[in-house]
Amino acid sequence: MLNARNNMRVVKLLTVLLLLGTNAASAQLTGDPRQVPLPDFMFKDPNRAVVISVQFNTGTEVVLDNVMVANTPAKSSIGAPPLILLELLDKNGQVISEQNAWHPLWVEDWDEAGVASGLVEPSGKGTFYVPLSETLHSVRISDIRLAIELITVNVSTPVAEYCASTPSTPVCALFVSGFE
């Protein structure tokens, strides 16, 4: 009896929420695209990504290729499996934050029947995007499955050069003050 009563409350609540929905929500429910509001394309996200490109000579021998600051925010790491660990470090080597990333040498291939198979390349390039913050100094890249550090990249010089060339960027003011 108690479960039936709780189920009925949930159904009533969902019905009320559906009836009180906004035009955009109801437009999505009815399938009328004319009712869906347009996104704000004029919004410019002030966040920036630090892009780290590395060369995997082998699965464990990694060398730095390039570090730059992109004019876009960092890509989300939500859903990335625990293969590569990116640790964002401050100038004292303390971890600010961490995120998982796909392993660049792991490649998924699809055959004509739509069946996926995976293979591991012996070498290749890897590119990692991390969010720029006012305390970011370096990024440690580790292989989680092998439990080894692959490389630690000091990003402070490329970021300082970017901020010197674009001082009006809001994150640059924070970045410079983070090193004082």
Buried (B, 14 or more C-beta within 10 A) or exposed (E): EEEEEEEEEEEEEEEEEEEEEEEEBBBBEEEEEEBBEEEEEEEEEEEBBBBBBBBBEEBEEBEBEEBBBBEEBBBEBEEBEEBBBBBBBBEEEEEBEBBBBBBBBBEEEEEEEEEEEEEEEEEBEBEBBBBBBBBBBBBBBBBBEEEEBBBBBBBBEBBBEBBEEEEEBEBBEBBBEBBE
